[in-house]
Amino acid sequence: MKTARRRLLALALLPFAAPAVAQPRTPWRIGYLAQASPALGSDTLGEFRNGMKALGYQEGQHYVLEIRDAEGRPERMQEFAAELVALRVDVIVAATTPPALSAMRATRSIPIVFAVAADPVANGLVQSLARPGGNVTGTALAFDEVSRKWLELLMTVRSRLSRVAVLSNPSNESMRIMLESLHASAPALNVKLTVYDFAPGSAFDSVLDSVRRDRPDGLVVLPDNYLRTHVREITELATRLRVPAIYGNRPWAEAGGLMSYGPDQRENYRRAASYVEKILKGAKPADLPVERPTRFEFVVNLKSAREAGLTIPPSLLARADKVIE
């Protein structure tokens, strides 16, 4: 009789017991869709893997990655998104806004997590940040918060800053939002912006020639993976023109750009792993709020400054999260 009571008591207490860590019976299949070339995307994909590892999941044992990379050719992303849907992956991780939109056009049922997206509400990825409402969620960038900062940092290096060139990729839906923020910030700083569009298929040399002829006082390069495939040409142009240039994320400064300021995108890719875990444990993307970045980083490349003949004020160096010698 006592044994029966103990069994009944144990059953009654089961709902209050500490939940066991969910382990998949077979490896999860995670699709990863990106626009950049494999070499450029290695750091961000690596951070997603680090995020999964930190949560206790080993690639090959708990999950497998189906990687589709457009290698800088955005016209291939829709094809790759369709491939991931045909493979019946459990979830799709979209590196940035263009892959996320391609994935959403390919499926309204498979969950999609974007690691980086500028204003996902305006882009139509989610209904609202608090309640995404569909099969898509993730981490939003905050370029409305950093656009004025880009111009202010340029002015710290060159006080007489009146004409600023902006390199943009019009085929990236996020560019419109970034440009709107920049144009809203420029008048108060007495800065005139000239936007130079470089889309896939256009003659990149002619775009650079136009910037070279116009000789701006400063350069803003919007964070875009297609533009980043031309990082060497762009950073060399800024050096030859001897103008201060600022870029939207850290890899540009590490590749030879003068300065970068923006959200720490490595954190975004690690956070994408936590979204994936929640979804594969039963959560719905519609109920997972879109997060905003919590950490911004400022990187200065002193080597590039010396090559361009520019002086970085000590007060600016003191504010940098990283200084590349």
Secondary structure as UniProt FT lines:
FT   HELIX           2..13
FT   HELIX           14..16
FT   STRAND          28..34
FT   HELIX           38..54
FT   TURN            55..56
FT   TURN            60..62
FT   STRAND          63..69
FT   TURN            71..72
FT   HELIX           74..76
FT   HELIX           77..86
FT   TURN            87..88
FT   STRAND          91..94
FT   HELIX           97..106
FT   STRAND          112..118
FT   TURN            120..124
FT   STRAND          136..141
FT   HELIX           143..157
FT   STRAND          163..168
FT   TURN            170..171
FT   HELIX           173..185
FT   HELIX           187..189
FT   STRAND          192..197
FT   TURN            200..201
FT   HELIX           204..214
FT   STRAND          218..221
FT   HELIX           225..228
FT   TURN            229..230
FT   HELIX           231..241
FT   STRAND          245..247
FT   HELIX           250..254
FT   TURN            255..256
FT   STRAND          259..263
FT   HELIX           265..280
FT   TURN            281..282
FT   HELIX           285..287
FT   STRAND          296..301
FT   HELIX           302..308
FT   HELIX           314..317
FT   TURN            318..319
FT   STRAND          322..324
//
